[in-house]
């Protein structure tokens, strides 16, 4: 079964050295077992843009779709037994 795991934070690169080591170990373990489909770190929301091409309008708006204090800063898609 596939699962989406989100990393929620208010800023990028906020993990401590120990937390990064744990994240790396998690990534390595998931990859070694063939369970990791995708792992992605996201840029800070200040670099975001919303692309809206409904009805071929081709509109680009700087910023995020929704303004909030915390956002998805990364995610994993994994395939594991449930």
N, C-alpha and C positions, 0 to 999 in steps of 0.2 A: 504494500500500500504506500502511496506517495504522500508526503507531508511537507508543508511549508513552515519553516521556523524563521521568525522575524527577530532582528536585533533592533530594539527600541532604545533610542538615546536622544539627547538634545544637542550633541556635538559629535564630530568625527574624531577618531583616534583618541578616545578617552580611556581606553583600557590600560591598566597597569601592566608592567612586565609579566607578573604572574598570570594575569588574566589572558594576555596574549599567548603565553606558553600553553595555557589550558585550551584556548581556541585552536592553536596550531595542532595540539594533540588530538582534539576532537576531529578536526579536518583530516588529519593523517589516518585516524582510526576508521572514519567513515569511508575514505577513499580505499584503504586497504581491504575493507570488507565488500567493496563494490556497491556501497549503499549511497554514496554521495552522487547526486545527479548534477547539482550545481551549487556553487558557493560564490556569493557576490558581496562586495563592499560598495557602498554608495557614497557619492560625493556629498558635501554639505548642502543643505537645502538652498543656501544663498546662491548656488550655481545653477539651480533648477530653472527649467522653462516648461511651459505647458504648450504642447502642439495640438491644435484642434483642427482636424481636417474634415469635420462633418460638412456634408453638402459642398465638398471641395473648396472650403473657404480658406484653407492654408494659414490659419491664424496662429501666431506665436506670441505668447505672453510671458514675460520674465517673471520668475518666482514660482512658488508651489501652487498646486491646485487648491489646497486647503492650508490656511495659516494656523499653526499650532506650535506649542512649546517643544513637543517631542515628535519624532518621526522615525520611519524605518530607515536605519542606517546600514543595513545589510540583511542578507537572508541566505538560507540554505533550502534547497529542495532535496529531500532524501527519499529513498525507497527502502522501507524496512517492514518486517512483519508487525502487524498491529496487535 
